[in-house]
């Protein structure tokens, strides 16, 4: 983990809660007939803006490179176990 990434002792609980909130937001936007691409773009843009507030550009690039690697390996398309 990069040195400039803050370590939060509540990360697992916070991540679960944040994930549930995002799932509800997606459900709501889908119910409002907002397209998947628009929803995903808005969430990605918001996430990038949030990351840029507390991380270096290099740390953000590292996160994006991990996401790219997941796409290239097909990890995002594998069925949940």
Contact map, one row per residue, 1 for C-alpha under 8 A:
111010000000000000000000000000000000000000000000000000000000000000000000000000000
111110000000000000000000000000000000000000000000000000000010000000000000000000000
111111000000000000000000000000000000000000000000000000000000000000000000000000000
011111000000000000000000000000000000000000000000000001110010000000000000000000000
111111100000000000000000000000000000000000000000000001100010000000000000000000000
001111110000000000000000000000000000000000000000000000000000000000000000000000000
000011111010000000000000000000000000000000000000000000000000000000000000000000000
000001111110000000000000000000000000000000000000000000000000000000000000000000000
000000111111000000000000000000000000000000000000000000000000000000000000000000000
000000011111110000000000000000000000000000000000000000000000000000000000000000000
000000111111111000000000000000000000000000000000000000000000000000000000000000000
000000001111111100000000000000000000000000000000000000000000000000000000000000000
000000000111111110000000000000000000000000000000000000000000000000000000000000000
000000000111111111000000000000000000000000000000000000000000000000000000000000000
000000000011111111100000000000000000000000000000000000000000000000000000000000000
000000000001111111110000000000000000000000000000000000000000000000000000000000000
000000000000111111111000000000000000000000000000000000000000000000000000000000000
000000000000011111111100000000000000000000000000000000000000000000000000000000000
000000000000001111111110000000000000000000000000000000000000000000000000000000000
000000000000000111111111000000000000000000000000000000000000000000000000000000000
000000000000000011111111100000000000000000000000000000000000000000000000000000000
000000000000000001111111110000000000000000000000000000000000000000000000000000000
000000000000000000111111111000000000000000000000000000000000000000000000000000000
000000000000000000011111111100000000000000000000000000000000000000000000000000000
000000000000000000001111111110000000000000000000000000000000000000000000000000000
000000000000000000000111111111000000001000000000000000000000000000000000000000000
000000000000000000000011111111100000000000000000000000000000000000000000000000000
000000000000000000000001111111110000000000000000000000000000000000000000000000000
000000000000000000000000111111111100001000000000000000000000000000000000000000000
000000000000000000000000011111111111000000000000000000000000000000000000000000000
000000000000000000000000001111111100000000000000000000000000000000000000000000000
000000000000000000000000000111111100000000000000000000000000000000000000000000000
000000000000000000000000000011111110000000000000000000000000000000000000000000000
000000000000000000000000000011111111011000000000000000000000000000000000000000000
000000000000000000000000000001001111111000000000000000000000000000000000000000000
000000000000000000000000000001000111111100000000000000000000000000000000000000000
000000000000000000000000000000000011111110000000000000000000000000000000000000000
000000000000000000000000000000000111111111000000000000000000000000000000000000000
000000000000000000000000010010000111111111100000000000000000000000000000000000000
000000000000000000000000000000000001111111110000000000000000000000000000000000000
000000000000000000000000000000000000111111111000000000000000000000000000000000000
000000000000000000000000000000000000011111111100000000000000000000000000000000000
000000000000000000000000000000000000001111111110000000000000000000000000000000000
000000000000000000000000000000000000000111111111000000000000000000000000000000000
000000000000000000000000000000000000000011111111100000000000000000000000000000000
000000000000000000000000000000000000000001111111110000000000000000000000000000000
000000000000000000000000000000000000000000111111111000000000000000000000000000000
000000000000000000000000000000000000000000011111111100000000000000000000000000000
000000000000000000000000000000000000000000001111111110000000000000000000000000000
000000000000000000000000000000000000000000000111111111000000000000000000000000000
000000000000000000000000000000000000000000000011111111100001000000000000000000000
000000000000000000000000000000000000000000000001111111111001000000000000000000000
000000000000000000000000000000000000000000000000111111100000000000000000000000000
000110000000000000000000000000000000000000000000011111110000000000000000000000000
000110000000000000000000000000000000000000000000001111111011000000000000000000000
000100000000000000000000000000000000000000000000000101111111000000000000000000000
000000000000000000000000000000000000000000000000000100111111100000000000000000000
000000000000000000000000000000000000000000000000000000011111110000000000000000000
010110000000000000000000000000000000000000000000000000111111111000000000000000000
000000000000000000000000000000000000000000000000001100111111111100000000000000000
000000000000000000000000000000000000000000000000000000001111111110000000000000000
000000000000000000000000000000000000000000000000000000000111111111000000000000000
000000000000000000000000000000000000000000000000000000000011111111100000000000000
000000000000000000000000000000000000000000000000000000000001111111110000000000000
000000000000000000000000000000000000000000000000000000000000111111111000000000000
000000000000000000000000000000000000000000000000000000000000011111111100000000000
000000000000000000000000000000000000000000000000000000000000001111111110000000000
000000000000000000000000000000000000000000000000000000000000000111111111000000000
000000000000000000000000000000000000000000000000000000000000000011111111100000000
000000000000000000000000000000000000000000000000000000000000000001111111111100000
000000000000000000000000000000000000000000000000000000000000000000111111111100000
000000000000000000000000000000000000000000000000000000000000000000011111111000000
000000000000000000000000000000000000000000000000000000000000000000001111111000000
000000000000000000000000000000000000000000000000000000000000000000000111111111000
000000000000000000000000000000000000000000000000000000000000000000000111111111000
000000000000000000000000000000000000000000000000000000000000000000000110011111000
000000000000000000000000000000000000000000000000000000000000000000000000011111100
000000000000000000000000000000000000000000000000000000000000000000000000011111110
000000000000000000000000000000000000000000000000000000000000000000000000000011111
000000000000000000000000000000000000000000000000000000000000000000000000000001111
000000000000000000000000000000000000000000000000000000000000000000000000000000111
